[in-house]
Amino acid sequence: MSAEPTPAPRPRVIGIATAAMCALAGGALWCLLSLYSRGDLAALAFVVALPVIWTLRRHGYAGRWSGALVAGACVALAALYSFYLQAVAQIAGMLGLPMRDALLRMDPGMAIDIARANVGVGSAALVAAAIVFACALVKRA
């Protein structure tokens, strides 16, 4: 009777990196869908939160405050990235530039100001609720 080897525990840093990459990929997809629908689609923050939550829970962050904070930070990162890219796309469309050129030439402060002006109270509330949602589900044991 041979004993099965115990699987090595996953490094927690990999979990954080994977959750951050899920957030960035989700933010880019969120931006793309928002551009097609001509709205900010802030409710997608909940959809982006799901793979982040799953990743952190699978890497041993379930029931930990550190995991909850990382989850909230990742959802916030996805929202910031999406709104930033939407602002860059808006400027690129106004100037008739490809989005890549606008992204490279544009001052980040200008893009942040445009994103802030485009995000309404309702959208900010939805993103905040998604951050709380992600924190709560990761903290739950």
Beta strands, then each sheet from edge to edge (+ up, - down):
end
